């Protein structure tokens, strides 16, 4: 395998796109790999199964969310307005 330098996962892009872009990609990919709290069962078991698709491994709840994180900031503010 080729050397990946400082950029971890984004090393697959090689020297293309520039370092700043690759650092952004690393951040986004770390966000994608995180587990998130399920809205239905409250467990931290939600994983990204596809672009914008999220699934809770604990209760099987599947939902569409943001492409990189389960709920977009727009969705969060929308939910807050529903709670009132
Ligand atoms: Zn759940």
PDB file of the backbone (N, CA, C, O) and the ligand in Angstrom, with CONECT records:
HET     ZN  A 101       1
ATOM      1  N   UNK A   1       0.835  -1.211   0.000  1.00  0.00           N
ATOM      2  CA  UNK A   1       0.000   0.000   0.000  1.00  0.00           C
ATOM      3  C   UNK A   1       0.861   1.249   0.000  1.00  0.00           C
ATOM      4  O   UNK A   1       1.951   1.266   0.573  1.00  0.00           O
ATOM      5  N   UNK A   2       0.383   2.254  -0.623  1.00  0.00           N
ATOM      6  CA  UNK A   2       1.142   3.493  -0.731  1.00  0.00           C
ATOM      7  C   UNK A   2       1.194   4.197   0.625  1.00  0.00           C
ATOM      8  O   UNK A   2       0.342   3.999   1.491  1.00  0.00           O
ATOM      9  N   UNK A   3       2.184   4.990   0.766  1.00  0.00           N
ATOM     10  CA  UNK A   3       2.296   5.777   1.999  1.00  0.00           C
ATOM     11  C   UNK A   3       1.132   6.752   2.101  1.00  0.00           C
ATOM     12  O   UNK A   3       0.693   7.318   1.099  1.00  0.00           O
ATOM     13  N   UNK A   4       0.648   6.938   3.291  1.00  0.00           N
ATOM     14  CA  UNK A   4      -0.530   7.795   3.440  1.00  0.00           C
ATOM     15  C   UNK A   4      -0.212   9.148   4.080  1.00  0.00           C
ATOM     16  O   UNK A   4      -1.102   9.985   4.228  1.00  0.00           O
ATOM     17  N   UNK A   5       1.035   9.365   4.456  1.00  0.00           N
ATOM     18  CA  UNK A   5       1.403  10.655   5.056  1.00  0.00           C
ATOM     19  C   UNK A   5       0.553  10.991   6.276  1.00  0.00           C
ATOM     20  O   UNK A   5       0.213  10.109   7.064  1.00  0.00           O
ATOM     21  N   UNK A   6       0.212  12.261   6.428  1.00  0.00           N
ATOM     22  CA  UNK A   6      -0.482  12.691   7.650  1.00  0.00           C
ATOM     23  C   UNK A   6      -1.993  12.583   7.538  1.00  0.00           C
ATOM     24  O   UNK A   6      -2.708  12.814   8.513  1.00  0.00           O
ATOM     25  N   UNK A   7      -2.480  12.235   6.358  1.00  0.00           N
ATOM     26  CA  UNK A   7      -3.897  12.470   6.098  1.00  0.00           C
ATOM     27  C   UNK A   7      -4.799  11.252   6.317  1.00  0.00           C
ATOM     28  O   UNK A   7      -5.971  11.273   5.939  1.00  0.00           O
ATOM     29  N   UNK A   8      -4.254  10.187   6.929  1.00  0.00           N
ATOM     30  CA  UNK A   8      -5.091   9.031   7.277  1.00  0.00           C
ATOM     31  C   UNK A   8      -5.952   8.528   6.109  1.00  0.00           C
ATOM     32  O   UNK A   8      -5.430   8.234   5.033  1.00  0.00           O
ATOM     33  N   UNK A   9      -7.252   8.431   6.322  1.00  0.00           N
ATOM     34  CA  UNK A   9      -8.166   7.844   5.344  1.00  0.00           C
ATOM     35  C   UNK A   9      -8.120   8.549   3.987  1.00  0.00           C
ATOM     36  O   UNK A   9      -8.249   7.921   2.937  1.00  0.00           O
ATOM     37  N   UNK A  10      -7.937   9.845   4.038  1.00  0.00           N
ATOM     38  CA  UNK A  10      -7.958  10.611   2.796  1.00  0.00           C
ATOM     39  C   UNK A  10      -6.689  10.402   1.982  1.00  0.00           C
ATOM     40  O   UNK A  10      -6.539  10.985   0.908  1.00  0.00           O
ATOM     41  N   UNK A  11      -5.786   9.584   2.477  1.00  0.00           N
ATOM     42  CA  UNK A  11      -4.574   9.285   1.736  1.00  0.00           C
ATOM     43  C   UNK A  11      -4.840   8.635   0.405  1.00  0.00           C
ATOM     44  O   UNK A  11      -4.008   8.697  -0.500  1.00  0.00           O
ATOM     45  N   UNK A  12      -6.004   8.005   0.275  1.00  0.00           N
ATOM     46  CA  UNK A  12      -6.343   7.345  -0.985  1.00  0.00           C
ATOM     47  C   UNK A  12      -6.483   8.339  -2.132  1.00  0.00           C
ATOM     48  O   UNK A  12      -6.431   7.954  -3.300  1.00  0.00           O
ATOM     49  N   UNK A  13      -6.660   9.602  -1.805  1.00  0.00           N
ATOM     50  CA  UNK A  13      -6.785  10.603  -2.858  1.00  0.00           C
ATOM     51  C   UNK A  13      -5.422  11.019  -3.404  1.00  0.00           C
ATOM     52  O   UNK A  13      -5.331  11.747  -4.393  1.00  0.00           O
ATOM     53  N   UNK A  14      -4.373  10.550  -2.750  1.00  0.00           N
ATOM     54  CA  UNK A  14      -3.039  10.892  -3.205  1.00  0.00           C
ATOM     55  C   UNK A  14      -2.781  12.379  -3.074  1.00  0.00           C
ATOM     56  O   UNK A  14      -3.331  13.034  -2.189  1.00  0.00           O
ATOM     57  N   UNK A  15      -1.961  12.906  -3.935  1.00  0.00           N
ATOM     58  CA  UNK A  15      -1.608  14.318  -3.793  1.00  0.00           C
ATOM     59  C   UNK A  15      -2.647  15.259  -4.383  1.00  0.00           C
ATOM     60  O   UNK A  15      -2.440  16.472  -4.437  1.00  0.00           O
ATOM     61  N   UNK A  16      -3.754  14.701  -4.820  1.00  0.00           N
ATOM     62  CA  UNK A  16      -4.764  15.536  -5.473  1.00  0.00           C
ATOM     63  C   UNK A  16      -5.553  16.369  -4.463  1.00  0.00           C
ATOM     64  O   UNK A  16      -5.468  16.126  -3.259  1.00  0.00           O
ATOM     65  N   UNK A  17      -6.274  17.291  -4.915  1.00  0.00           N
ATOM     66  CA  UNK A  17      -7.272  18.091  -4.202  1.00  0.00           C
ATOM     67  C   UNK A  17      -6.690  19.029  -3.143  1.00  0.00           C
ATOM     68  O   UNK A  17      -7.393  19.914  -2.655  1.00  0.00           O
ATOM     69  N   UNK A  18      -5.430  18.852  -2.783  1.00  0.00           N
ATOM     70  CA  UNK A  18      -4.849  19.768  -1.802  1.00  0.00           C
ATOM     71  C   UNK A  18      -5.082  19.328  -0.374  1.00  0.00           C
ATOM     72  O   UNK A  18      -6.010  18.572  -0.085  1.00  0.00           O
ATOM     73  N   UNK A  19      -4.243  19.802   0.503  1.00  0.00           N
ATOM     74  CA  UNK A  19      -4.247  19.332   1.885  1.00  0.00           C
ATOM     75  C   UNK A  19      -5.479  19.806   2.647  1.00  0.00           C
ATOM     76  O   UNK A  19      -6.027  19.061   3.459  1.00  0.00           O
ATOM     77  N   UNK A  20      -5.911  21.008   2.399  1.00  0.00           N
ATOM     78  CA  UNK A  20      -7.065  21.540   3.138  1.00  0.00           C
ATOM     79  C   UNK A  20      -8.310  20.727   2.848  1.00  0.00           C
ATOM     80  O   UNK A  20      -9.078  20.405   3.754  1.00  0.00           O
ATOM     81  N   UNK A  21      -8.507  20.396   1.575  1.00  0.00           N
ATOM     82  CA  UNK A  21      -9.675  19.615   1.186  1.00  0.00           C
ATOM     83  C   UNK A  21      -9.630  18.237   1.839  1.00  0.00           C
ATOM     84  O   UNK A  21     -10.637  17.728   2.331  1.00  0.00           O
ATOM     85  N   UNK A  22      -8.422  17.642   1.829  1.00  0.00           N
ATOM     86  CA  UNK A  22      -8.307  16.305   2.402  1.00  0.00           C
ATOM     87  C   UNK A  22      -8.563  16.321   3.907  1.00  0.00           C
ATOM     88  O   UNK A  22      -9.142  15.383   4.456  1.00  0.00           O
ATOM     89  N   UNK A  23      -8.130  17.389   4.567  1.00  0.00           N
ATOM     90  CA  UNK A  23      -8.406  17.492   6.005  1.00  0.00           C
ATOM     91  C   UNK A  23      -9.900  17.594   6.265  1.00  0.00           C
ATOM     92  O   UNK A  23     -10.408  17.044   7.242  1.00  0.00           O
ATOM     93  N   UNK A  24     -10.593  18.295   5.394  1.00  0.00           N
ATOM     94  CA  UNK A  24     -12.048  18.399   5.524  1.00  0.00           C
ATOM     95  C   UNK A  24     -12.702  17.040   5.363  1.00  0.00           C
ATOM     96  O   UNK A  24     -13.636  16.695   6.087  1.00  0.00           O
ATOM     97  N   UNK A  25     -12.197  16.268   4.399  1.00  0.00           N
ATOM     98  CA  UNK A  25     -12.735  14.934   4.145  1.00  0.00           C
ATOM     99  C   UNK A  25     -12.554  14.051   5.374  1.00  0.00           C
ATOM    100  O   UNK A  25     -13.454  13.299   5.748  1.00  0.00           O
ATOM    101  N   UNK A  26     -11.379  14.149   5.999  1.00  0.00           N
ATOM    102  CA  UNK A  26     -11.125  13.365   7.214  1.00  0.00           C
ATOM    103  C   UNK A  26     -12.157  13.698   8.278  1.00  0.00           C
ATOM    104  O   UNK A  26     -12.705  12.804   8.922  1.00  0.00           O
ATOM    105  N   UNK A  27     -12.416  14.971   8.459  1.00  0.00           N
ATOM    106  CA  UNK A  27     -13.392  15.405   9.470  1.00  0.00           C
ATOM    107  C   UNK A  27     -14.766  14.842   9.163  1.00  0.00           C
ATOM    108  O   UNK A  27     -15.448  14.331  10.052  1.00  0.00           O
ATOM    109  N   UNK A  28     -15.169  14.935   7.919  1.00  0.00           N
ATOM    110  CA  UNK A  28     -16.488  14.450   7.520  1.00  0.00           C
ATOM    111  C   UNK A  28     -16.582  12.944   7.706  1.00  0.00           C
ATOM    112  O   UNK A  28     -17.600  12.432   8.171  1.00  0.00           O
ATOM    113  N   UNK A  29     -15.516  12.233   7.340  1.00  0.00           N
ATOM    114  CA  UNK A  29     -15.555  10.773   7.457  1.00  0.00           C
ATOM    115  C   UNK A  29     -15.584  10.347   8.910  1.00  0.00           C
ATOM    116  O   UNK A  29     -16.199   9.334   9.246  1.00  0.00           O
ATOM    117  N   UNK A  30     -14.926  11.106   9.781  1.00  0.00           N
ATOM    118  CA  UNK A  30     -14.998  10.796  11.205  1.00  0.00           C
ATOM    119  C   UNK A  30     -16.413  11.001  11.726  1.00  0.00           C
ATOM    120  O   UNK A  30     -16.892  10.224  12.553  1.00  0.00           O
ATOM    121  N   UNK A  31     -17.074  12.029  11.253  1.00  0.00           N
ATOM    122  CA  UNK A  31     -18.465  12.273  11.632  1.00  0.00           C
ATOM    123  C   UNK A  31     -19.354  11.130  11.165  1.00  0.00           C
ATOM    124  O   UNK A  31     -20.261  10.705  11.880  1.00  0.00           O
ATOM    125  N   UNK A  32     -19.089  10.637   9.964  1.00  0.00           N
ATOM    126  CA  UNK A  32     -19.891   9.555   9.407  1.00  0.00           C
ATOM    127  C   UNK A  32     -19.732   8.275  10.216  1.00  0.00           C
ATOM    128  O   UNK A  32     -20.685   7.514  10.381  1.00  0.00           O
ATOM    129  N   UNK A  33     -18.542   8.045  10.711  1.00  0.00           N
ATOM    130  CA  UNK A  33     -18.268   6.785  11.393  1.00  0.00           C
ATOM    131  C   UNK A  33     -18.724   6.784  12.842  1.00  0.00           C
ATOM    132  O   UNK A  33     -18.807   5.726  13.467  1.00  0.00           O
ATOM    133  N   UNK A  34     -19.017   7.950  13.377  1.00  0.00           N
ATOM    134  CA  UNK A  34     -19.496   8.035  14.741  1.00  0.00           C
ATOM    135  C   UNK A  34     -20.849   7.367  14.881  1.00  0.00           C
ATOM    136  O   UNK A  34     -21.610   7.239  13.921  1.00  0.00           O
ATOM    137  N   UNK A  35     -21.128   6.943  16.116  1.00  0.00           N
ATOM    138  CA  UNK A  35     -22.473   6.443  16.394  1.00  0.00           C
ATOM    139  C   UNK A  35     -23.285   7.580  16.981  1.00  0.00           C
ATOM    140  O   UNK A  35     -22.777   8.449  17.690  1.00  0.00           O
ATOM    141  N   UNK A  36     -24.558   7.537  16.658  1.00  0.00           N
ATOM    142  CA  UNK A  36     -25.425   8.606  17.121  1.00  0.00           C
ATOM    143  C   UNK A  36     -26.577   8.059  17.948  1.00  0.00           C
ATOM    144  O   UNK A  36     -26.942   6.888  17.840  1.00  0.00           O
ATOM    145  N   UNK A  37     -27.134   8.918  18.766  1.00  0.00           N
ATOM    146  CA  UNK A  37     -28.230   8.515  19.645  1.00  0.00           C
ATOM    147  C   UNK A  37     -29.509   8.355  18.833  1.00  0.00           C
ATOM    148  O   UNK A  37     -29.870   9.223  18.038  1.00  0.00           O
ATOM    149  N   UNK A  38     -30.179   7.240  19.045  1.00  0.00           N
ATOM    150  CA  UNK A  38     -31.427   6.953  18.342  1.00  0.00           C
ATOM    151  C   UNK A  38     -32.560   7.786  18.929  1.00  0.00           C
ATOM    152  O   UNK A  38     -32.692   7.926  20.144  1.00  0.00           O
ATOM    153  N   UNK A  39     -33.367   8.329  18.034  1.00  0.00           N
ATOM    154  CA  UNK A  39     -34.477   9.162  18.489  1.00  0.00           C
ATOM    155  C   UNK A  39     -35.584   8.312  19.094  1.00  0.00           C
ATOM    156  O   UNK A  39     -36.357   8.801  19.917  1.00  0.00           O
ATOM    157  N   UNK A  40     -35.671   7.033  18.693  1.00  0.00           N
ATOM    158  CA  UNK A  40     -36.769   6.202  19.141  1.00  0.00           C
ATOM    159  C   UNK A  40     -36.451   5.478  20.453  1.00  0.00           C
ATOM    160  O   UNK A  40     -37.255   5.507  21.385  1.00  0.00           O
ATOM    161  N   UNK A  41     -35.271   4.822  20.532  1.00  0.00           N
ATOM    162  CA  UNK A  41     -34.979   4.042  21.739  1.00  0.00           C
ATOM    163  C   UNK A  41     -33.953   4.727  22.629  1.00  0.00           C
ATOM    164  O   UNK A  41     -33.713   4.272  23.748  1.00  0.00           O
ATOM    165  N   UNK A  42     -33.349   5.795  22.165  1.00  0.00           N
ATOM    166  CA  UNK A  42     -32.431   6.556  23.008  1.00  0.00           C
ATOM    167  C   UNK A  42     -31.055   5.943  23.145  1.00  0.00           C
ATOM    168  O   UNK A  42     -30.206   6.487  23.851  1.00  0.00           O
ATOM    169  N   UNK A  43     -30.815   4.816  22.481  1.00  0.00           N
ATOM    170  CA  UNK A  43     -29.496   4.183  22.567  1.00  0.00           C
ATOM    171  C   UNK A  43     -28.553   4.788  21.539  1.00  0.00           C
ATOM    172  O   UNK A  43     -28.977   5.263  20.485  1.00  0.00           O
ATOM    173  N   UNK A  44     -27.292   4.761  21.861  1.00  0.00           N
ATOM    174  CA  UNK A  44     -26.294   5.298  20.940  1.00  0.00           C
ATOM    175  C   UNK A  44     -25.880   4.197  19.976  1.00  0.00           C
ATOM    176  O   UNK A  44     -24.797   3.623  20.094  1.00  0.00           O
ATOM    177  N   UNK A  45     -26.753   3.914  19.025  1.00  0.00           N
ATOM    178  CA  UNK A  45     -26.508   2.786  18.134  1.00  0.00           C
ATOM    179  C   UNK A  45     -26.827   3.108  16.686  1.00  0.00           C
ATOM    180  O   UNK A  45     -26.910   2.208  15.850  1.00  0.00           O
ATOM    181  N   UNK A  46     -27.004   4.363  16.391  1.00  0.00           N
ATOM    182  CA  UNK A  46     -27.354   4.737  15.024  1.00  0.00           C
ATOM    183  C   UNK A  46     -26.095   4.835  14.171  1.00  0.00           C
ATOM    184  O   UNK A  46     -25.142   5.538  14.505  1.00  0.00           O
ATOM    185  N   UNK A  47     -26.123   4.119  13.081  1.00  0.00           N
ATOM    186  CA  UNK A  47     -24.987   4.137  12.155  1.00  0.00           C
ATOM    187  C   UNK A  47     -25.462   4.501  10.759  1.00  0.00           C
ATOM    188  O   UNK A  47     -26.615   4.274  10.390  1.00  0.00           O
ATOM    189  N   UNK A  48     -24.554   5.064  10.005  1.00  0.00           N
ATOM    190  CA  UNK A  48     -24.868   5.452   8.635  1.00  0.00           C
ATOM    191  C   UNK A  48     -24.809   4.210   7.754  1.00  0.00           C
ATOM    192  O   UNK A  48     -23.788   3.523   7.720  1.00  0.00           O
ATOM    193  N   UNK A  49     -25.889   3.918   7.045  1.00  0.00           N
ATOM    194  CA  UNK A  49     -25.891   2.763   6.148  1.00  0.00           C
ATOM    195  C   UNK A  49     -25.775   3.180   4.697  1.00  0.00           C
ATOM    196  O   UNK A  49     -25.458   2.358   3.837  1.00  0.00           O
ATOM    197  N   UNK A  50     -26.024   4.429   4.421  1.00  0.00           N
ATOM    198  CA  UNK A  50     -25.890   4.929   3.067  1.00  0.00           C
ATOM    199  C   UNK A  50     -25.891   6.435   3.111  1.00  0.00           C
ATOM    200  O   UNK A  50     -26.002   7.037   4.179  1.00  0.00           O
ATOM    201  N   UNK A  51     -25.770   7.030   1.971  1.00  0.00           N
ATOM    202  CA  UNK A  51     -25.749   8.481   1.943  1.00  0.00           C
ATOM    203  C   UNK A  51     -27.102   9.034   2.385  1.00  0.00           C
ATOM    204  O   UNK A  51     -28.091   8.912   1.663  1.00  0.00           O
ATOM    205  N   UNK A  52     -27.142   9.630   3.548  1.00  0.00           N
ATOM    206  CA  UNK A  52     -28.377  10.195   4.061  1.00  0.00           C
ATOM    207  C   UNK A  52     -29.309   9.181   4.711  1.00  0.00           C
ATOM    208  O   UNK A  52     -30.409   9.534   5.137  1.00  0.00           O
ATOM    209  N   UNK A  53     -28.879   7.927   4.792  1.00  0.00           N
ATOM    210  CA  UNK A  53     -29.716   6.889   5.403  1.00  0.00           C
ATOM    211  C   UNK A  53     -29.039   6.404   6.684  1.00  0.00           C
ATOM    212  O   UNK A  53     -27.853   6.073   6.691  1.00  0.00           O
ATOM    213  N   UNK A  54     -29.812   6.368   7.760  1.00  0.00           N
ATOM    214  CA  UNK A  54     -29.266   6.016   9.066  1.00  0.00           C
ATOM    215  C   UNK A  54     -30.102   4.911   9.674  1.00  0.00           C
ATOM    216  O   UNK A  54     -31.321   4.877   9.507  1.00  0.00           O
ATOM    217  N   UNK A  55     -29.439   4.002  10.385  1.00  0.00           N
ATOM    218  CA  UNK A  55     -30.167   2.894  10.967  1.00  0.00           C
ATOM    219  C   UNK A  55     -29.698   2.660  12.391  1.00  0.00           C
ATOM    220  O   UNK A  55     -28.504   2.697  12.688  1.00  0.00           O
ATOM    221  N   UNK A  56     -30.673   2.416  13.269  1.00  0.00           N
ATOM    222  CA  UNK A  56     -30.367   2.093  14.657  1.00  0.00           C
ATOM    223  C   UNK A  56     -30.162   0.590  14.768  1.00  0.00           C
ATOM    224  O   UNK A  56     -31.030  -0.199  14.395  1.00  0.00           O
ATOM    225  N   UNK A  57     -29.002   0.207  15.286  1.00  0.00           N
ATOM    226  CA  UNK A  57     -28.704  -1.225  15.389  1.00  0.00           C
ATOM    227  C   UNK A  57     -29.429  -1.859  16.572  1.00  0.00           C
ATOM    228  O   UNK A  57     -29.539  -3.082  16.654  1.00  0.00           O
ATOM    229  N   UNK A  58     -29.918  -1.038  17.477  1.00  0.00           N
ATOM    230  CA  UNK A  58     -30.586  -1.567  18.667  1.00  0.00           C
ATOM    231  C   UNK A  58     -32.053  -1.901  18.388  1.00  0.00           C
ATOM    232  O   UNK A  58     -32.522  -2.978  18.757  1.00  0.00           O
ATOM    233  N   UNK A  59     -32.778  -0.988  17.741  1.00  0.00           N
ATOM    234  CA  UNK A  59     -34.207  -1.224  17.523  1.00  0.00           C
ATOM    235  C   UNK A  59     -34.562  -1.331  16.040  1.00  0.00           C
ATOM    236  O   UNK A  59     -35.721  -1.585  15.710  1.00  0.00           O
ATOM    237  N   UNK A  60     -33.611  -1.147  15.151  1.00  0.00           N
ATOM    238  CA  UNK A  60     -33.878  -1.309  13.728  1.00  0.00           C
ATOM    239  C   UNK A  60     -34.533  -0.118  13.065  1.00  0.00           C
ATOM    240  O   UNK A  60     -34.914  -0.183  11.897  1.00  0.00           O
ATOM    241  N   UNK A  61     -34.665   0.956  13.794  1.00  0.00           N
ATOM    242  CA  UNK A  61     -35.282   2.173  13.266  1.00  0.00           C
ATOM    243  C   UNK A  61     -34.415   2.761  12.162  1.00  0.00           C
ATOM    244  O   UNK A  61     -33.241   3.066  12.368  1.00  0.00           O
ATOM    245  N   UNK A  62     -35.009   2.911  11.003  1.00  0.00           N
ATOM    246  CA  UNK A  62     -34.284   3.438   9.854  1.00  0.00           C
ATOM    247  C   UNK A  62     -34.872   4.781   9.472  1.00  0.00           C
ATOM    248  O   UNK A  62     -36.091   4.934   9.398  1.00  0.00           O
ATOM    249  N   UNK A  63     -34.026   5.733   9.233  1.00  0.00           N
ATOM    250  CA  UNK A  63     -34.565   7.042   8.868  1.00  0.00           C
ATOM    251  C   UNK A  63     -33.599   7.781   7.958  1.00  0.00           C
ATOM    252  O   UNK A  63     -32.411   7.469   7.883  1.00  0.00           O
ATOM    253  N   UNK A  64     -34.139   8.751   7.285  1.00  0.00           N
ATOM    254  CA  UNK A  64     -33.319   9.588   6.423  1.00  0.00           C
ATOM    255  C   UNK A  64     -32.890  10.810   7.202  1.00  0.00           C
ATOM    256  O   UNK A  64     -33.689  11.433   7.902  1.00  0.00           O
ATOM    257  N   UNK A  65     -31.645  11.139   7.075  1.00  0.00           N
ATOM    258  CA  UNK A  65     -31.146  12.307   7.779  1.00  0.00           C
ATOM    259  C   UNK A  65     -30.201  13.068   6.889  1.00  0.00           C
ATOM    260  O   UNK A  65     -30.272  12.988   5.662  1.00  0.00           O
ATOM    261  N   UNK A  66     -29.336  13.790   7.506  1.00  0.00           N
ATOM    262  CA  UNK A  66     -28.334  14.518   6.752  1.00  0.00           C
ATOM    263  C   UNK A  66     -27.386  13.544   6.080  1.00  0.00           C
ATOM    264  O   UNK A  66     -27.305  12.376   6.461  1.00  0.00           O
ATOM    265  N   UNK A  67     -26.686  14.021   5.102  1.00  0.00           N
ATOM    266  CA  UNK A  67     -25.805  13.149   4.347  1.00  0.00           C
ATOM    267  C   UNK A  67     -24.624  12.693   5.206  1.00  0.00           C
ATOM    268  O   UNK A  67     -24.137  11.573   5.054  1.00  0.00           O
ATOM    269  N   UNK A  68     -24.171  13.554   6.098  1.00  0.00           N
ATOM    270  CA  UNK A  68     -22.970  13.238   6.869  1.00  0.00           C
ATOM    271  C   UNK A  68     -23.246  13.028   8.342  1.00  0.00           C
ATOM    272  O   UNK A  68     -22.510  12.306   9.013  1.00  0.00           O
ATOM    273  N   UNK A  69     -24.291  13.645   8.854  1.00  0.00           N
ATOM    274  CA  UNK A  69     -24.705  13.427  10.246  1.00  0.00           C
ATOM    275  C   UNK A  69     -26.208  13.151  10.246  1.00  0.00           C
ATOM    276  O   UNK A  69     -26.915  13.622   9.355  1.00  0.00           O
ATOM    277  N   UNK A  70     -26.714  12.391  11.238  1.00  0.00           N
ATOM    278  CA  UNK A  70     -28.112  11.942  11.175  1.00  0.00           C
ATOM    279  C   UNK A  70     -29.133  13.061  11.030  1.00  0.00           C
ATOM    280  O   UNK A  70     -30.069  12.939  10.240  1.00  0.00           O
ATOM    281  N   UNK A  71     -28.978  14.119  11.756  1.00  0.00           N
ATOM    282  CA  UNK A  71     -29.958  15.187  11.592  1.00  0.00           C
ATOM    283  C   UNK A  71     -29.243  16.479  11.222  1.00  0.00           C
ATOM    284  O   UNK A  71     -28.249  16.868  11.836  1.00  0.00           O
ATOM    285  N   UNK A  72     -29.758  17.100  10.245  1.00  0.00           N
ATOM    286  CA  UNK A  72     -29.189  18.361   9.811  1.00  0.00           C
ATOM    287  C   UNK A  72     -29.590  19.460  10.796  1.00  0.00           C
ATOM    288  O   UNK A  72     -30.539  19.294  11.562  1.00  0.00           O
ATOM    289  N   UNK A  73     -28.895  20.537  10.777  1.00  0.00           N
ATOM    290  CA  UNK A  73     -29.228  21.635  11.685  1.00  0.00           C
ATOM    291  C   UNK A  73     -30.625  22.164  11.391  1.00  0.00           C
ATOM    292  O   UNK A  73     -31.322  22.636  12.290  1.00  0.00           O
ATOM    293  N   UNK A  74     -31.023  22.082  10.142  1.00  0.00           N
ATOM    294  CA  UNK A  74     -32.368  22.519   9.775  1.00  0.00           C
ATOM    295  C   UNK A  74     -33.405  21.610  10.440  1.00  0.00           C
ATOM    296  O   UNK A  74     -34.394  22.091  10.993  1.00  0.00           O
ATOM    297  N   UNK A  75     -33.178  20.314  10.384  1.00  0.00           N
ATOM    298  CA  UNK A  75     -34.101  19.366  10.992  1.00  0.00           C
ATOM    299  C   UNK A  75     -34.168  19.558  12.495  1.00  0.00           C
ATOM    300  O   UNK A  75     -35.240  19.448  13.090  1.00  0.00           O
ATOM    301  N   UNK A  76     -33.028  19.847  13.115  1.00  0.00           N
ATOM    302  CA  UNK A  76     -33.002  20.039  14.563  1.00  0.00           C
ATOM    303  C   UNK A  76     -33.829  21.251  14.967  1.00  0.00           C
ATOM    304  O   UNK A  76     -34.591  21.197  15.933  1.00  0.00           O
ATOM    305  N   UNK A  77     -33.680  22.328  14.238  1.00  0.00           N
ATOM    306  CA  UNK A  77     -34.445  23.522  14.595  1.00  0.00           C
ATOM    307  C   UNK A  77     -35.927  23.312  14.317  1.00  0.00           C
ATOM    308  O   UNK A  77     -36.786  23.886  14.987  1.00  0.00           O
ATOM    309  N   UNK A  78     -36.214  22.482  13.322  1.00  0.00           N
ATOM    310  CA  UNK A  78     -37.605  22.146  13.028  1.00  0.00           C
ATOM    311  C   UNK A  78     -38.211  21.343  14.164  1.00  0.00           C
ATOM    312  O   UNK A  78     -39.351  21.586  14.562  1.00  0.00           O
ATOM    313  N   UNK A  79     -37.454  20.387  14.689  1.00  0.00           N
ATOM    314  CA  UNK A  79     -37.951  19.573  15.791  1.00  0.00           C
ATOM    315  C   UNK A  79     -38.163  20.403  17.045  1.00  0.00           C
ATOM    316  O   UNK A  79     -39.120  20.195  17.792  1.00  0.00           O
ATOM    317  N   UNK A  80     -37.266  21.337  17.262  1.00  0.00           N
ATOM    318  CA  UNK A  80     -37.417  22.205  18.429  1.00  0.00           C
ATOM    319  C   UNK A  80     -38.706  23.011  18.337  1.00  0.00           C
ATOM    320  O   UNK A  80     -39.384  23.241  19.339  1.00  0.00           O
ATOM    321  N   UNK A  81     -39.027  23.428  17.141  1.00  0.00           N
ATOM    322  CA  UNK A  81     -40.244  24.225  16.980  1.00  0.00           C
ATOM    323  C   UNK A  81     -41.477  23.345  17.171  1.00  0.00           C
ATOM    324  O   UNK A  81     -42.542  23.846  17.531  1.00  0.00           O
ATOM    325  N   UNK A  82     -41.343  22.028  16.933  1.00  0.00           N
ATOM    326  CA  UNK A  82     -42.468  21.117  17.154  1.00  0.00           C
ATOM    327  C   UNK A  82     -42.710  20.869  18.634  1.00  0.00           C
ATOM    328  O   UNK A  82     -43.847  20.675  19.063  1.00  0.00           O
ATOM    329  N   UNK A  83     -41.635  20.877  19.409  1.00  0.00           N
ATOM    330  CA  UNK A  83     -41.753  20.570  20.829  1.00  0.00           C
ATOM    331  C   UNK A  83     -42.539  21.636  21.581  1.00  0.00           C
ATOM    332  O   UNK A  83     -43.167  21.351  22.601  1.00  0.00           O
ATOM    333  N   UNK A  84     -42.501  22.830  21.088  1.00  0.00           N
ATOM    334  CA  UNK A  84     -43.151  23.939  21.803  1.00  0.00           C
ATOM    335  C   UNK A  84     -44.669  23.812  21.838  1.00  0.00           C
ATOM    336  O   UNK A  84     -45.348  24.669  22.404  1.00  0.00           O
TER     337      UNK A  84
HETATM  338 ZN    ZN A 101     -33.138   2.725  18.276  1.00  0.00          ZN
END
